[in-house]
C-alpha cells in the first residue's frame, strides 16, 4: 500500500539558496484523475506550483482551499497549480476533488515520481517552478498560504 509509505513529517521549507535551487524540474507524464495524460513540460512558460499530497493528510486538506484561491487569483497571470496525489487509487481523490471544488489538474503520483523529486518522505511537499521549468523553492510540511503567494507574485512580476 503506497499510502503506508508516506508519513507526515513537518519540516522547515527549503527556499532560495539551497542545493535544489535552479535545477530543472524532472519531467513526467502521469494520468489525471480522469485518466488523461498530463506532461509537466507542457506547462513551460507558466509558473507552476507542484503539490505532492494525499486525501488522508490533514495538513494537505488545510492547504487545498488556499491553492484553489491562488489558482483563481493568479491563473490568468500565468500560474498553474498541479496536484500530485500520492493516494493508492483515484476514487478517494475524485471525491476529494469535488468536495474541495478544486480548479486545477490532479494527477496520480507514483513512487518513481516521488523519487525523481528527491523522495517523498512526508506530505505535503510543494515545489515552486519558474517559467523556464526550474525549481526555485521546496516546501516540506504545512506552509502558510502567504509564503506561496509572495513567491508566486515575485515570479509573475514582469
N, C-alpha and C positions, 0 to 999 in steps of 0.2 A: 504494500500500500504506500504510494508516493507521499501521501499527506503525513504519514507517521515519521517520515524522514525530516520534515521541516518543523522545527520548534521555534517558538517566538524567542527572539533574543534582542533586547533593546541595546542599542549601542549609539555612540555619537556619530553623527553624519561625517562622511569624508567630503571635504569641499576642495575648492581650488587649491592647487599647490601640492596635491598628493600624487602618488605614483600613477593613479588612474587618470590623471588629467590629460586631456587631449589625445587619448588613444581612440582609434576608430572603433565605434560600437560594432560588436560582432553581428554580422547579418544573419538573418534566419527567415525561414518561411514556415509558418505554423497555421493551422486551421483556426478560424474564428469559431465561436460557439454555434454559428450557423453552418459550419462545415466549409466555408470558403477560405482559400489560401490568402494569407497576408504576409507580405515580404517587407521587412523593416526598411530596406534600402529604397523602397518606393516612396518613402516619406522624406528623402533628402530634399533640402530646400525649406523644410519646416523645422521648427524647434519641437523636439519630441520629448515627452516625459514617459519613460518606460517603467511601469509599476508592476513588480512581482508581488502577488498577493494570493489570498485564498478566502473562500467564503467562511471558513471556521475561525479565521484570525480576527480577534476583536479589534486590534488597532487598525487593521485593514478596513473593517466595517466603519470605523470612525473617520478614516481618511477619504473614503469613496465619495461622500457628498461634497467634500471640498474639491475633489478632482472634477466632478460634474460641473461645479460652479466655475472652476478655472477654464474648462473646455468651452463653456458658454461665453465667458468673458473675453477669452483670448483666441478662440478658434478662428475667427475671421481675420486675425492679425498674423496667423501662421503657426499657432500651437496645435500639436496633435498629441493627445494622451493616448497611450496604448496599454491596456491592461494585459498582464501575462498571468493567467490563473494557474496556480500550482495544485489545484484540486485534482482528484483522481478521475473525474469524468465531467462532461459538460452539463449534466442535468441540474445539479445544485447551482451551477454558475448561471444558467439561463434564468432560474427563479430569482437569484440574487440580482441579476441584470435588470429584470423587470421591476423588482421591489424597489431598487435604488434609482430607477429611471436613468440608467447610465446612457450617456450620449457620446461614447467613444468606443472604438472596437476593443473586444476582448478575445484573446487567443488562448488556446490551451497549451500551457508550457510543458516542457519535458525536462527530465533530468539533464539531458545534454545541453539544452538551452541555459539552464541554471549554471552548469559548469562553464559554459562559454563566457558567462558574466562573472566568473570568479567563485562560483559556488553559492548556492542559496542556503545558508545555514540558519536563517531566521527570516521571518516575514513581519512586516513588509520591507521590501528593498526597492528603492526607486533610483533611476538614473536619468539625469537631465542631459539631453543630447542636442548639440547645436545644429545649425542648418547644414553644416558640412559633414554631419554624421559622427562627430567626435564627442566622447563622453566628457562633460565638463564637471559634473558632480555626481556623487553617490550618497544616498541617504539610507542608513540602516535603522530600522525601528520606526516607531511613530515619529513623525516630523510635523511641526506646526505648519499650517497652510501658508502662513505669511512668508516662511522661508522659501517655499516653492514659488510663491507669487513674485517675490523680489527677484529671484533668479530668472524666472520666465520673463519678467518685464525687462530686465537687463539684456537678455538675449534677443528680445523682439525689438529693442530700440534700434533706430536706424544708425 
